[in-house]
Amino acid sequence: MPLGTSATTTLPVDRLGDAVDALRGFGFHDHRVDEDARIMTKPGNRFALRGHQRPLAARLAECDEGVELELRYDQWLVFDSGELTRHAQRIADSLAR
């Protein structure tokens, strides 16, 4: 995963496959499958002003509470205005419906 700011949340799903399908709906694509996690990336504009329009990387891993989502910018940034956390929460909220 890229270095820098990250947002972590637990998704309200029982299966990793459900989380993968949800992220595909948000424009993410499979990048790498590790033994303990799945890495997905979303292309974007490196010069975008809004955080969710920048390239993103997501790490999905099963945990006791469901599936953990770690969302990061897929580029180096000095800071995040909180938009990364809001985007991770939007993904989690879409699965709670």
C-alpha positions in Angstrom: 0.0 0.0 0.0 1.2 3.6 -0.7 2.6 5.7 2.1 0.7 8.5 3.7 -2.7 9.3 5.1 -5.2 6.4 5.5 -8.7 5.9 6.7 -9.8 2.6 8.3 -13.3 1.4 8.9 -15.1 -1.9 9.3 -17.7 -2.7 6.6 -21.0 -4.3 7.7 -20.7 -7.4 5.5 -20.0 -11.0 6.3 -18.1 -12.0 3.2 -15.0 -10.5 1.6 -16.7 -11.0 -1.8 -19.6 -8.6 -0.8 -17.0 -5.9 0.0 -15.2 -6.5 -3.3 -18.4 -6.1 -5.2 -19.2 -2.9 -3.4 -15.9 -1.4 -4.1 -16.2 -2.3 -7.8 -19.4 -0.2 -7.8 -17.3 2.7 -6.6 -14.8 2.3 -9.5 -12.2 0.1 -7.9 -10.4 -2.7 -9.7 -8.5 -5.7 -8.5 -4.8 -5.0 -8.1 -3.4 -7.8 -6.0 -4.6 -10.7 -3.8 -2.4 -11.5 -0.9 -2.8 -14.4 1.5 -4.5 -12.2 4.2 -5.9 -9.3 2.2 -7.1 -8.0 -1.2 -5.7 -4.8 -2.7 -7.9 -2.8 -5.1 -7.1 0.5 -6.8 -9.2 3.2 -8.4 -7.7 5.4 -11.1 -8.1 9.2 -10.8 -6.6 12.6 -11.5 -3.4 13.2 -9.6 -4.1 17.0 -9.7 -7.8 16.8 -8.6 -8.9 19.2 -5.8 -11.4 16.7 -4.3 -9.9 13.7 -2.5 -12.2 11.0 -3.9 -11.2 12.1 -7.4 -7.6 11.3 -6.8 -6.1 7.8 -7.4 -7.1 5.6 -4.4 -5.9 2.2 -3.1 -8.1 0.0 -0.8 -7.0 -2.9 1.3 -9.7 -5.4 2.3 -9.1 -8.0 5.0 -11.5 -10.2 7.0 -11.7 -9.5 10.7 -13.9 -10.6 13.6 -16.4 -7.8 13.1 -16.7 -8.2 9.3 -14.4 -6.9 6.7 -11.9 -4.1 7.4 -11.4 -1.4 4.8 -8.2 0.6 4.7 -8.4 3.4 2.2 -5.3 5.4 1.1 -4.4 7.8 -1.7 -2.5 6.0 -4.4 0.1 8.8 -4.5 2.1 10.7 -2.0 0.3 13.5 -0.2 1.4 15.8 2.6 -2.0 15.9 4.3 -5.7 15.0 3.9 -8.6 17.4 4.7 -10.7 14.5 6.1 -12.2 13.7 2.7 -10.6 10.2 2.7 -12.4 9.3 5.9 -15.7 10.7 4.5 -15.3 8.5 1.4 -14.6 5.4 3.4 -17.7 6.1 5.5 -19.8 6.6 2.3 -18.7 3.1 1.2 -19.6 1.6 4.6 -22.9 3.4 4.6 -23.8 2.1 1.1 -23.3 -1.5 2.4 -25.4 -0.8 5.5 -28.5 -0.2 3.4 
